[in-house]
Amino acid sequence: MARKSLVPQISSNIVEYVQTNRMQQGQHLPLQLLADTFRVSRAPILSALQKLEGDGIVRAEPNRGYFLAVDAENIALETANDDIDAAGDEAIYFRMAEDRLSGKLEERVSENELMRFYDVPRTRLLKVLHRIADEGWIERLPGNGWAFRQALTSRQSYEDGYAFRAVIEQQAMLLPTFEPDVEGLKRAREVQTALRDGGFETWSRADIFKANNEFHEMLVACSRNEFFLDSIKRINRLRRLIEYHITIDRSRLPKQTAEHLHILDLVEDGRRNEAAAFLFTHIMGASRIKTPKV
């Protein structure tokens, strides 16, 4: 398993590598090349690249890998201050999620109200709001107002959401149009392996939620049916807020990722009926474990 201290160290090494080679925005950062360069496995490299993606230094492109998002000369050197700012933003982000679920925040809010409520400057607030907007649980209104979108906020709605996902994802896999996405399966295997091999201890709640969402959405996308995929994306957006409200039990994540990898094995072996049945059981099992008392 990757040590907790390894990800920051590898992240710094990648930044130093980029700066030494005077790399430019858009250049590819091959996973295996970096693993060979720093003499580590691909798992800590992937975790480090995901951290750098969160810092805005690299960007991920589906089925293509990671690319430099800024020129080497423009990468900020004051990483300590960056880490402090990031931690502060993360705290505001989760406070806002909790406050929305508890009813402290109305459906419609203004930037001025939020600035006073969280005692933060507009620039930091906007950074957090834009992140939330990208995730789909708030939207900007004309002027400087914002509106929270519909979300799952009750125990029953959360359970119903899991039941809906179990049925839809199983049936999507059984459609005659289902065709495995080779690159998508490969990418999912890399992410889930990295999550199993240490990422479950170090990744943020948001990164874990994103990795698992992308896994399930990738499988549904293989159905080649846009209505199935749209429905799963919608339910994932609706449950995002309540997922962040749950205290994450990291001890169960290795088992969860092992089940994800087993599903990939079944799909790649052409055992689609078995994969669909196991997927249904996997989702309903997660529902029994994770359903919150809200």
N, C-alpha and C positions, 0 to 999 in steps of 0.2 A: 504493500500500500504506500501511496505517496505521503511523505511527511508533510505536516502542516506548514513547515517553514520553507518547503521546497518551491511552492508556487510563487511567492514574492521574489525569491532568489532567481528562479528561471525567468520571471517577468523582467527583472532588471537586466539579466543576461541578454534577453532578446532585444531590449531597447539599446543596450550597448552594441550589440551586433549590427542593428539597423544604423546606428549613428556612425560606427566605424566604417561601414560600407557605403555611407552616404546615400542610403536608399531614398527613393522618391515615392510620393503618393501613388498608389495603384500597383506597386510591385508586389509580386506573390511571395508569401512566406510559407514554403512547403513544410508540412508537419514532419515528414521523415528526415528532411535535410536538417531541421533544427534539432531533432532528437539525436541525429548522428553527431552534429556539431558539439552539443553539450553532453553527449554520452549518457543520455537518460532514455527512458521509454517514451512512447508517444503520449501516454496519459498525462504526466505533469506538463508536457508541452501544450497539450490541448487546454488544460486548466489555466495555464499562464496566458494563452492567447485569448481565452474567454475573459480573463481579468482585464487584459489590455483592450479588448473590445468595449468593455464597460467604461474604460477610461477614455475612449474615443481615439485610441492610437491605431487600432486595427479595425477592420470590418470583416464580417463573415458573409460569404456568398454561397447560397445553397448549391450543393453538389460540386463546388469549385474549391472551397477552402478559405483561407484567410489572406487578406491583402492589407497593405499599409494604407491607413486612412489619412495620414499627414506626411509631409516631407520630414526626413530625419532631423533637419536643422530646426524644425518648429516644435519638436517634442519638448515639453516643459521639463526642466531639470529639477524643479522643486517638488519632488515626489512626496516629501513629508507633508507639505501643505496640501497637496492634492489628496492624500489619504485622509487628512483631517476633514477637508471639505466633503469628500465622498461619504465619510461616516456621518457627517451632519445631515447631508441630503437624505441618506438612507433612513436616519431616525425620523426626519420629517415625513418621509414617504409612508413609513409604517404607522406613524401617529395618525396621519390623515386617513389611512385605511381603517384603523380602529375607530376613529371618531365618526367616520361615515357609518360604520356598522352599528355603533352604539347610539346613533341618532344625534350626536353633538353637532354634526354638520348637516345643514338643510340640503335639499336637492339642488338648489341654485345658490351659488355663492359668488362674491366679487373678490377680485385680487386684493383690494384694500382690506376687506374683512379678514381674509386669510393671512395677510401680512401682520395684522394686529393680533390675530388669534395665535399664530405660531411665532410671533416676534422675529421675523426674518425679513431681509431686504427683498425687493421685488425680483432682482436677478436670480437669487437662489430659489425663491418660490416658483418662478417661471420654469426653471430647470426641472423642478420636481413635477410641476403640472404637465409639462410637455412629455415627460416620461410616462405619466399616468395616461395621458391622451393617446400616446403611442400604443399603450397596452389595451386601450379601448374601454376604460370605465369612467371616463370623464370627457366632455367635449367643450370646446370654446364657443361662447355665444358672442354676438356682436358687441363691440365695446371691450370692457375688461371683465365680463362675467363668464362663469363656467357652470356647467350643469352635469351632475353625476348621472350616468346611465343606469338603466335597470340592472340589478344584480341579485344573485341568490343570497338571501339574508336569513332564512329560517332553516331549521333542521329538516323539515319535511321537503322543502324545495331542493335542498342539497341532496337528500336521498333520492328524490325523483330525478334529479339531474344525472346521478350515477346510473340509475336504472335505464334512463333514456340513452346514455352513452353506451351501456353494455349491449343493448339491443341494436342500436344503429351501427356500432363498430363491428359487431359480429356479422350482421347482415351485409354490410359493405364488403367484408372479406369473402362472402359467399356469392356475390354477384358474378354473372358470367363475364362481365367486363373487367373483372379484377386482373391486374397484370403487375407483378412485382417491379418496383423501381430499383434497379440494381444499385445505382449510385446512392439513392435515398436509403436503402437498406445498409449499405456500407457506412454511410455517414452516421446513421442511427447506432450502428454497432460500435463505432469509435466513441461516440458520446456516452453511450450507456456503459461501455467498458471503463472509460475514464471516471464516470460517476461511481462505479463499483470499486475501482482501484484507488480510493482515497478521496475522490471528489465529494462523496457523501458527507465527509467530515468538514470540508473547507468551503464548498460552494455556498453562495447565499441562497436564501429561500426562493428568491426570484429566479435565480439561475436554475435551480432544481426544478421549479415549476415549469420554466420554459423548456428545459430538456425533455421532460416527460410529456408536455403538451405536443412538442414537435414530433416525438415518437408516435403518438397516437394519430396525430393529423397526417403524418406520412403514410401510415397504414391505410387510413380511409382514402387518401388521395389516390392510392393504387387502384381503387374501385373505378376510377375514371368517371365518377358521377359527381358533378359539381354540387348537387343538392345535398347529398350525403355529407360532403366536405364542409359546405357552408353551415349545415346544422351543427356539426361538431365544433367548428370554430366559434359559433355563437354561444354554445353552452360552455365552452372553455372560457370565453370572455366573461360570461355571467358568473362563473364560479371563482374567478381569479381573486376577487376581493375577500370572499369568505375563506379561501385557502390560506391567504396571508394572515388571517385571524387565528388560524389553528397553530398551536405550538408544535413545531415539526419534531417528529420522533425519528431521529437520524439512524437509530439502531435497526429500523425496519427497512431502510433504503437498500442495503445489499441484497436482501431477498427480493425486493421489488425489481431491481435492475436485473437480477438473475432470471426472473420471470420474463422480463422484456427480451432478454437475450435468447431465452428458450423459444419465445414466439418467433423471433427472427430465424432461429434454426429451423423451425417447422415450416415457415414460409419458403425459405431458401431450398428446403428439401422437397417442396411441392406437396406437402401434407396440409393443404389449406383447410380442410374440414376440422382436423385436429387443432390447428392454429386458431380457428374461429371459436371453437368450443373452449379452448384454454383462455382465450382473450376475454370471453364473457365471464368465466369464473374469476379471472384476475381482477377485472373491474369491480365486480360485485364484492369480492373479498376486500378490496381497497375501501369500498363504501362502508363496510361494517367496521373497519378499523378507524377510518378518518372522520366519520360523521360527527360533527361538533355538537355540543350541548348549547345551542344558541336559541 
